[in-house]
Amino acid sequence: MKLNVFVLLLLLLVSTATCCPPSDRRALLAFRAALHEPYLGIFNSWTGQDCCHNWYGVSCDSLTHRVADINLRGESEDPIFERAHRTGYMTGHIAPAICDLARLSAITIADWKGISGEIPTCITRLPFLRTLDLIGNQISGGIPNDIGRLHRLAVLNVADNRISGSIPKSLTNLSSLMHLDLRNNLISGVIPPDFGRLTMLSRALLSGNRITGRIPESLTRIYRLADVDLSGNQLYGPIPPSLGRMAVLATLNLDGNKFSGEIPQTLMTSSVMNLNLSRNMLQGKIPEGFGPRSYFTVLDLSYNNLKGPIPRSISGASFIGHLDLSHNHLCGRIPVGSPFSHLEAASFMYNDCLCGKPLRACLKN
């Protein structure tokens, strides 16, 4: 009899030790109470005392049994979406109760289309947070001013929302940040001058906002930066030549801004493979200097004020997949041979006096 009681007590202790703490369960239920998901029933599994097991989108640390991840995506291949034959839709807001989950390392509340309200400022008090992904909602307000306190944060993605205000100065304190995605919001102000302090950054996606000012020189000193998208903003001034000397930069989208001056020659022989400088106010000639190191999947210089001929050296490029030089003031003969043999007339139209295939034949002297 005593042995049976001992075994029952032991089982009770083990069960309690592997459950999430009541405080974490209360925080999750308060978080759920602020949201409304009418179609999929993703919160139907949030029942019982143990939020570490079989609560949809919730994961716990195997040692501490504290809630470590919240992963709720409105677009997923999970069977719950396949059975419903639809993507997710959720309204409500992100309750500050989420900040009571002190061991959170990842918050993903993405692509629900209807979640509004602001990012709780208390999120900056979650010292273990590595991922904050809120893409594809209707979240408004600013990025919390103290975001720079999250020294472990590697992913910050608030794209496709209604975030306003400026980029907080403290953001450049995020020494672990690798992926920054602020696309398609209402963010204004300038890119912080000390943006280069983000030494671990590999992707800086800031397109579709109202950002003004110049590209800070410090950005060009981020060694790991491979993807820069600043398109669709109100940036101005010259394009820094140092962008063409970045070691691993592969994608540079600066289209739809107010950049002026000449195209830096350094960009023609750089590591950049996808270069879009269209819809700016760039002047002068397309620089010479193309060569075997010039490899472009996309080279778009359309809708600028470029003049003069297409440089002959462009024929020496190792590859140009898509070329668009339309809507400029270029003049002269279109070079023959690769990479021009596969291009259509639309790549060269609406210039002053270009001629040769695929446009009209040039007049003989």
Backbone hydrogen bonds in HBPLUS format (Angstrom, degrees):
<---DONOR---> <-ACCEPTOR-->    atom                        ^
c    i                          cat <-CA-CA->   ^        H-A-AA   ^      H-
h    n   atom  resd res      DA  || num        DHA   H-A  angle D-A-AA Bond
n    s   type  num  typ     dist DA aas  dist angle  dist       angle   num
A0005-VAL N   A0001-MET O   3.06 MM   4  6.42 159.5  2.11 152.5 157.6     1
A0006-PHE N   A0002-LYS O   2.95 MM   4  6.19 157.1  2.00 146.8 153.4     2
A0007-VAL N   A0003-LEU O   2.92 MM   4  6.19 157.5  1.97 149.9 155.7     3
A0008-LEU N   A0004-ASN O   2.96 MM   4  6.20 159.5  2.00 149.5 155.0     4
A0009-LEU N   A0005-VAL O   2.94 MM   4  6.19 160.2  1.98 150.9 156.1     5
A0010-LEU N   A0006-PHE O   2.89 MM   4  6.10 154.4  1.96 146.8 154.4     6
A0011-LEU N   A0007-VAL O   2.89 MM   4  6.14 162.1  1.92 151.9 156.2     7
A0012-LEU N   A0008-LEU O   2.91 MM   4  6.11 152.9  1.98 144.9 152.9     8
A0013-LEU N   A0009-LEU O   2.91 MM   4  6.16 154.8  1.98 147.7 154.0     9
A0014-VAL N   A0010-LEU O   2.94 MM   4  6.22 161.8  1.98 153.3 158.0    10
A0015-SER N   A0011-LEU O   2.90 MM   4  6.04 161.7  1.94 148.0 153.3    11
A0016-THR N   A0012-LEU O   2.96 MM   4  6.13 158.2  2.01 145.3 151.3    12
A0017-ALA N   A0013-LEU O   2.90 MM   4  6.07 151.3  1.98 144.8 153.2    13
A0018-THR N   A0014-VAL O   3.13 MM   4  6.35 134.4  2.35 143.2 153.7    14
A0019-CYS N   A0016-THR O   3.36 MM   3  5.31 159.4  2.40 100.3 106.3    15
A0024-ASP N   A0021-PRO O   3.03 MM   3  5.41 125.6  2.34 108.1 120.8    16
A0025-ARG N   A0021-PRO O   3.18 MM   4  6.56 160.6  2.22 154.1 159.8    17
A0026-ARG N   A0022-PRO O   2.91 MM   4  6.13 160.9  1.94 150.3 155.0    18
A0027-ALA N   A0023-SER O   3.05 MM   4  6.24 155.1  2.12 141.1 147.7    19
A0028-LEU N   A0024-ASP O   2.98 MM   4  6.23 159.1  2.02 151.8 156.8    20
A0029-LEU N   A0025-ARG O   3.01 MM   4  6.25 160.3  2.04 152.5 157.6    21
A0030-ALA N   A0026-ARG O   2.98 MM   4  6.19 151.6  2.06 146.9 154.6    22
A0031-PHE N   A0027-ALA O   2.91 MM   4  6.13 151.4  1.99 145.2 153.5    23
A0032-ARG N   A0028-LEU O   2.85 MM   4  6.12 158.0  1.90 149.6 155.4    24
A0033-ALA N   A0029-LEU O   2.96 MM   4  6.10 148.2  2.07 139.1 147.5    25
A0034-ALA N   A0031-PHE O   3.30 MM   3  5.69 150.3  2.39 106.6 114.3    26
A0035-LEU N   A0032-ARG O   2.99 MM   3  5.40 166.4  2.00 120.2 123.0    27
A0093-HIS N   A0034-ALA O   3.06 MM  59  5.81 153.6  2.13 145.1 150.0    28
A0036-HIS N   A0091-THR O   2.99 MM  55  5.21 157.9  2.04 133.8 133.5    29
A0091-THR N   A0036-HIS O   2.97 MM  55  5.21 160.7  2.01 146.7 150.1    30
A0044-ASN N   A0041-GLY O   3.12 MM   3  5.36 164.6  2.14 110.3 114.8    31
A0046-TRP N   A0043-PHE O   3.01 MM   3  5.30 160.4  2.05 110.5 116.8    32
A0047-THR N   A0045-SER O   2.81 MM   2  5.56 137.4  1.99 105.2  92.2    33
A0053-HIS N   A0050-ASP O   3.49 MM   3  6.06 173.0  2.50 113.9 115.9    34
A0058-VAL N   A0055-TRP O   3.09 MM   3  5.61 160.7  2.13 143.0 140.7    35
A0071-ASN N   A0057-GLY O   2.74 MM  14  4.66 167.7  1.75 142.9 147.4    36
A0059-SER N   A0069-ASP O   3.05 MM  10  5.02 160.3  2.09 143.3 144.3    37
A0068-ALA N   A0059-SER O   2.81 MM   9  5.81 158.7  1.86 141.0 148.2    38
A0069-ASP N   A0059-SER O   3.11 MM  10  5.02 168.4  2.12 135.2 136.3    39
A0061-ASP N   A0066-ARG O   2.90 MM   5  5.60 158.5  1.94 161.2 162.7    40
A0065-HIS N   A0061-ASP O   2.79 MM   4  4.91 141.4  1.94 132.2 142.1    41
A0105-SER N   A0068-ALA O   2.68 MM  37  5.34 174.5  1.68 147.9 147.6    42
A0106-ALA N   A0068-ALA O   3.26 MM  38  6.70 149.4  2.36 156.5 158.5    43
A0070-ILE N   A0106-ALA O   3.00 MM  36  6.24 156.9  2.06 149.5 156.7    44
A0108-THR N   A0070-ILE O   2.77 MM  38  5.96 160.9  1.81 162.8 168.8    45
A0072-LEU N   A0108-THR O   2.73 MM  36  5.75 172.9  1.74 160.8 158.9    46
A0110-ALA N   A0072-LEU O   2.99 MM  38  6.50 143.3  2.13 152.1 162.3    47
A0074-GLY N   A0110-ALA O   2.70 MM  36  6.02 163.9  1.72 162.5 168.4    48
A0088-GLY N   A0074-GLY O   2.68 MM  14  4.25 169.3  1.69 151.5 148.1    49
A0081-PHE N   A0078-ASP O   2.94 MM   3  5.70 145.8  2.06 124.6 132.4    50
A0082-GLU N   A0078-ASP O   3.32 MM   4  6.68 157.3  2.37 145.3 152.0    51
A0083-ARG N   A0079-PRO O   2.87 MM   4  6.00 160.0  1.91 157.0 160.3    52
A0085-HIS N   A0081-PHE O   2.90 MM   4  6.02 123.0  2.23 140.9 156.1    53
A0085-HIS N   A0082-GLU O   3.30 MM   3  5.01 139.8  2.48  90.2 101.2    54
A0090-MET N   A0112-TRP O   3.13 MM  22  5.20 158.6  2.18 137.4 136.9    55
A0116-SER N   A0092-GLY O   2.86 MM  24  6.09 161.2  1.90 175.2 169.5    56
A0098-ILE N   A0095-ALA O   3.10 MM   3  6.13 176.3  2.10 130.1 131.1    57
A0099-CYS N   A0096-PRO O   2.91 MM   3  5.68 158.6  1.95 123.3 128.8    58
A0100-ASP N   A0097-ALA O   2.94 MM   3  5.44 162.2  1.98 114.5 120.5    59
A0101-LEU N   A0098-ILE O   3.20 MM   3  5.76 164.5  2.23 112.4 116.7    60
A0104-LEU N   A0101-LEU O   3.11 MM   3  5.81 158.3  2.16 131.1 130.1    61
A0130-ARG N   A0105-SER O   2.64 MM  25  5.15 169.3  1.65 130.9 134.6    62
A0131-THR N   A0105-SER O   3.12 MM  26  6.55 147.1  2.24 142.5 151.9    63
A0107-ILE N   A0131-THR O   2.88 MM  24  5.98 161.3  1.91 145.1 150.8    64
A0133-ASP N   A0107-ILE O   2.85 MM  26  6.18 171.9  1.86 166.4 169.2    65
A0109-ILE N   A0133-ASP O   2.91 MM  24  6.28 155.7  1.97 165.9 174.0    66
A0111-ASP N   A0135-ILE O   2.63 MM  24  5.85 166.3  1.65 150.1 154.0    67
A0114-GLY N   A0112-TRP O   2.76 MM   2  5.70 133.6  1.97  91.7  92.4    68
A0113-LYS N   A0136-GLY O   2.94 MM  23  5.61 158.5  1.99 157.9 152.6    69
A0138-GLN N   A0115-ILE O   2.75 MM  23  5.46 152.5  1.82 157.5 158.7    70
A0140-SER N   A0117-GLY O   2.85 MM  23  5.78 159.6  1.89 148.7 154.6    71
A0123-ILE N   A0120-PRO O   3.09 MM   3  5.81 167.3  2.10 119.2 123.2    72
A0124-THR N   A0121-THR O   3.21 MM   3  6.17 164.7  2.24 124.2 126.4    73
A0125-ARG N   A0122-CYS O   2.84 MM   3  5.46 161.9  1.87 121.7 125.4    74
A0126-LEU N   A0123-ILE O   3.13 MM   3  5.65 149.2  2.23 124.3 122.6    75
A0129-LEU N   A0126-LEU O   3.22 MM   3  5.72 171.0  2.23 122.8 124.6    76
A0154-ALA N   A0130-ARG O   2.74 MM  24  5.19 162.4  1.77 130.9 135.7    77
A0155-VAL N   A0130-ARG O   3.06 MM  25  6.46 156.2  2.12 157.0 163.3    78
A0132-LEU N   A0155-VAL O   2.94 MM  23  6.07 158.0  1.99 148.8 155.9    79
A0157-ASN N   A0132-LEU O   2.90 MM  25  6.24 172.5  1.91 163.9 165.0    80
A0134-LEU N   A0157-ASN O   2.73 MM  23  6.03 166.0  1.75 176.9 176.6    81
A0136-GLY N   A0159-ALA O   3.00 MM  23  6.43 150.9  2.08 143.7 152.4    82
A0162-ARG N   A0139-ILE O   2.79 MM  23  5.49 151.6  1.87 153.6 155.9    83
A0164-SER N   A0141-GLY O   2.84 MM  23  5.48 161.9  1.87 132.7 138.9    84
A0147-ILE N   A0144-PRO O   3.05 MM   3  5.41 148.9  2.15 125.5 123.2    85
A0149-ARG N   A0146-ASP O   2.95 MM   3  5.83 168.2  1.96 131.6 132.9    86
A0150-LEU N   A0147-ILE O   3.16 MM   3  6.05 173.5  2.16 126.9 128.9    87
A0151-HIS N   A0149-ARG O   2.98 MM   2  5.67 129.6  2.24 108.4  93.5    88
A0153-LEU N   A0150-LEU O   3.01 MM   3  5.46 161.4  2.04 117.5 123.6    89
A0178-MET N   A0154-ALA O   2.78 MM  24  5.08 169.5  1.79 128.4 132.1    90
A0179-HIS N   A0154-ALA O   3.02 MM  25  6.39 158.5  2.06 161.1 167.1    91
A0156-LEU N   A0179-HIS O   2.96 MM  23  6.25 168.4  1.97 168.9 172.2    92
A0181-ASP N   A0156-LEU O   2.92 MM  25  6.29 167.0  1.93 162.9 164.0    93
A0158-VAL N   A0181-ASP O   2.98 MM  23  6.26 157.0  2.03 176.4 175.0    94
A0160-ASP N   A0183-ARG O   2.87 MM  23  6.19 152.3  1.95 143.8 152.3    95
A0186-LEU N   A0163-ILE O   2.74 MM  23  5.56 152.8  1.82 158.0 164.1    96
A0188-SER N   A0165-GLY O   2.93 MM  23  5.75 158.7  1.98 134.8 141.7    97
A0171-LEU N   A0168-PRO O   3.07 MM   3  5.51 157.6  2.12 110.7 117.7    98
A0173-ASN N   A0170-SER O   2.82 MM   3  5.46 162.0  1.85 123.6 127.5    99
A0174-LEU N   A0171-LEU O   3.08 MM   3  5.74 165.0  2.11 122.1 124.2   100
A0175-SER N   A0173-ASN O   2.80 MM   2  5.56 124.6  2.11 114.6  97.8   101
A0177-LEU N   A0174-LEU O   3.12 MM   3  5.47 166.3  2.14 116.1 120.4   102
A0202-SER N   A0178-MET O   2.86 MM  24  5.31 175.7  1.86 133.8 135.2   103
A0203-ARG N   A0178-MET O   3.23 MM  25  6.61 151.7  2.32 154.8 162.3   104
A0180-LEU N   A0203-ARG O   3.03 MM  23  6.01 164.4  2.05 150.0 155.1   105
A0205-LEU N   A0180-LEU O   2.91 MM  25  6.11 175.4  1.91 163.6 165.1   106
A0182-LEU N   A0205-LEU O   2.77 MM  23  6.02 168.0  1.78 175.8 178.6   107
A0184-ASN N   A0207-SER O   2.85 MM  23  6.25 149.2  1.95 139.8 150.1   108
A0210-ARG N   A0187-ILE O   2.72 MM  23  5.57 153.5  1.79 161.8 164.8   109
A0212-THR N   A0189-GLY O   2.84 MM  23  5.73 162.7  1.87 146.0 152.0   110
A0195-PHE N   A0192-PRO O   3.00 MM   3  5.29 137.0  2.19 128.1 124.1   111
A0197-ARG N   A0194-ASP O   2.98 MM   3  5.87 167.3  1.99 128.0 129.9   112
A0198-LEU N   A0195-PHE O   3.14 MM   3  6.12 170.8  2.15 127.2 129.4   113
A0199-THR N   A0197-ARG O   2.86 MM   2  5.38 134.6  2.07 104.9  91.0   114
A0201-LEU N   A0198-LEU O   3.15 MM   3  5.60 166.4  2.17 118.3 122.4   115
A0226-ALA N   A0202-SER O   2.86 MM  24  5.26 162.9  1.89 129.2 133.6   116
A0227-ASP N   A0202-SER O   3.16 MM  25  6.47 149.3  2.26 153.4 161.6   117
A0204-ALA N   A0227-ASP O   2.88 MM  23  6.24 167.2  1.90 169.6 173.4   118
A0229-ASP N   A0204-ALA O   2.97 MM  25  6.37 165.8  1.99 157.0 158.3   119
A0206-LEU N   A0229-ASP O   2.77 MM  23  5.87 159.8  1.81 163.8 169.0   120
A0208-GLY N   A0231-SER O   2.91 MM  23  6.41 146.4  2.03 140.5 150.9   121
A0234-GLN N   A0211-ILE O   2.78 MM  23  5.63 155.9  1.83 161.7 164.1   122
A0236-TYR N   A0213-GLY O   2.94 MM  23  5.92 160.1  1.98 148.8 154.3   123
A0219-LEU N   A0216-PRO O   3.02 MM   3  5.66 146.9  2.13 115.6 123.6   124
A0220-THR N   A0217-GLU O   3.08 MM   3  5.64 136.7  2.28 111.9 121.7   125
A0221-ARG N   A0218-SER O   3.04 MM   3  5.38 161.3  2.07 111.3 116.8   126
A0222-ILE N   A0219-LEU O   3.26 MM   3  5.80 161.6  2.30 120.1 119.7   127
A0225-LEU N   A0222-ILE O   3.26 MM   3  5.62 161.1  2.30 113.3 119.0   128
A0250-ALA N   A0226-ALA O   2.83 MM  24  5.25 164.6  1.85 129.9 134.2   129
A0251-THR N   A0226-ALA O   3.13 MM  25  6.50 158.1  2.18 153.9 160.3   130
A0228-VAL N   A0251-THR O   2.94 MM  23  6.03 171.9  1.95 149.9 152.5   131
A0253-ASN N   A0228-VAL O   2.97 MM  25  6.35 165.3  1.99 157.8 162.6   132
A0230-LEU N   A0253-ASN O   2.85 MM  23  5.99 159.1  1.90 169.7 170.6   133
A0232-GLY N   A0255-ASP O   2.88 MM  23  6.41 148.9  1.97 144.6 154.7   134
A0258-LYS N   A0235-LEU O   2.74 MM  23  5.65 149.6  1.83 163.4 173.9   135
A0260-SER N   A0237-GLY O   3.10 MM  23  5.53 158.6  2.14 121.8 128.5   136
A0243-LEU N   A0240-PRO O   3.07 MM   3  5.82 168.9  2.08 122.8 126.3   137
A0244-GLY N   A0241-PRO O   3.01 MM   3  5.76 147.1  2.12 119.5 126.4   138
A0245-ARG N   A0242-SER O   3.05 MM   3  5.10 158.7  2.09 103.3 109.9   139
A0246-MET N   A0243-LEU O   3.43 MM   3  5.58 167.3  2.45 108.1 109.1   140
A0273-MET N   A0250-ALA O   2.80 MM  23  5.20 156.5  1.85 128.2 133.9   141
A0274-ASN N   A0250-ALA O   3.00 MM  24  6.33 161.2  2.03 161.9 166.5   142
A0252-LEU N   A0274-ASN O   2.87 MM  22  6.19 170.2  1.88 173.7 173.9   143
A0276-ASN N   A0252-LEU O   3.05 MM  24  6.44 167.5  2.07 158.0 159.9   144
A0254-LEU N   A0276-ASN O   2.84 MM  22  5.97 166.7  1.86 169.2 172.0   145
A0256-GLY N   A0278-SER O   3.03 MM  22  6.53 146.5  2.15 140.7 149.6   146
A0281-MET N   A0259-PHE O   2.83 MM  22  5.61 150.1  1.92 159.1 167.4   147
A0283-GLN N   A0261-GLY O   2.81 MM  22  5.44 167.5  1.82 141.0 145.4   148
A0267-LEU N   A0264-PRO O   3.18 MM   3  5.87 155.7  2.24 115.7 121.1   149
A0268-MET N   A0265-GLN O   3.04 MM   3  5.63 158.2  2.09 117.6 124.0   150
A0297-THR N   A0273-MET O   2.80 MM  24  5.59 140.0  1.96 131.3 144.1   151
A0298-VAL N   A0273-MET O   3.30 MM  25  6.65 168.4  2.31 150.5 151.9   152
A0275-LEU N   A0298-VAL O   2.94 MM  23  5.89 172.0  1.95 146.1 144.3   153
A0300-ASP N   A0275-LEU O   2.96 MM  25  6.36 165.9  1.98 160.9 165.7   154
A0277-LEU N   A0300-ASP O   2.84 MM  23  5.99 163.9  1.87 171.9 172.6   155
A0279-ARG N   A0302-SER O   2.98 MM  23  6.47 145.8  2.10 138.6 149.0   156
A0305-ASN N   A0282-LEU O   2.86 MM  23  5.64 149.8  1.96 156.7 166.5   157
A0307-LYS N   A0284-GLY O   2.92 MM  23  5.73 162.7  1.95 140.2 146.0   158
A0294-SER N   A0291-GLY O   2.84 MM   3  5.36 162.2  1.87 121.3 127.3   159
A0318-SER N   A0294-SER O   2.93 MM  24  5.86 128.6  2.20 140.8 156.2   160
A0296-PHE N   A0319-PHE O   2.79 MM  23  5.91 170.4  1.80 149.3 148.8   161
A0321-GLY N   A0296-PHE O   2.80 MM  25  6.28 155.3  1.86 151.8 160.1   162
A0322-HIS N   A0297-THR O   2.99 MM  25  6.04 134.9  2.20 121.3 134.6   163
A0299-LEU N   A0322-HIS O   2.80 MM  23  6.12 150.8  1.88 163.2 173.3   164
A0324-ASP N   A0299-LEU O   3.05 MM  25  6.51 154.2  2.12 154.1 155.3   165
A0301-LEU N   A0324-ASP O   2.86 MM  23  5.99 160.3  1.90 165.6 169.8   166
A0303-TYR N   A0326-SER O   3.07 MM  23  6.56 147.2  2.18 140.3 150.2   167
A0329-HIS N   A0306-LEU O   2.78 MM  23  5.56 147.6  1.88 158.4 167.5   168
A0331-CYS N   A0308-GLY O   2.90 MM  23  5.44 159.4  1.94 128.8 132.6   169
A0314-ILE N   A0311-PRO O   3.17 MM   3  5.80 163.4  2.20 114.2 119.3   170
A0315-SER N   A0312-ARG O   3.09 MM   3  6.05 165.4  2.11 127.4 130.0   171
A0316-GLY N   A0313-SER O   2.83 MM   3  5.35 156.5  1.88 114.6 122.6   172
A0317-ALA N   A0314-ILE O   3.15 MM   3  5.45 167.0  2.16 110.1 113.4   173
A0325-LEU N   A0347-SER O   2.73 MM  22  5.56 161.0  1.77 150.4 154.2   174
A0327-HIS N   A0349-MET O   3.03 MM  22  6.57 150.1  2.12 145.5 154.9   175
A0353-CYS N   A0330-LEU O   3.13 MM  23  6.51 172.8  2.14 149.7 151.7   176
A0332-GLY N   A0353-CYS O   3.07 MM  21  6.15 162.3  2.10 124.8 120.6   177
A0355-CYS N   A0332-GLY O   2.99 MM  23  6.17 141.6  2.14 149.4 149.2   178
A0334-ILE N   A0355-CYS O   2.85 MM  21  6.00 156.8  1.90 171.6 177.0   179
A0340-PHE N   A0337-GLY O   2.67 MM   3  5.60 141.8  1.81 140.8 142.8   180
A0343-LEU N   A0340-PHE O   3.24 MM   3  5.33 162.1  2.28 107.9 113.3   181
A0347-SER N   A0344-GLU O   3.12 MM   3  5.91 159.7  2.16 120.9 126.0   182
A0348-PHE N   A0345-ALA O   2.90 MM   3  5.62 164.3  1.93 125.5 130.3   183
A0356-GLY N   A0360-ARG O   2.59 MM   4  5.52 167.4  1.61 164.8 163.1   184
A0359-LEU N   A0356-GLY O   2.71 MM   3  5.29 142.3  1.85 140.7 135.2   185
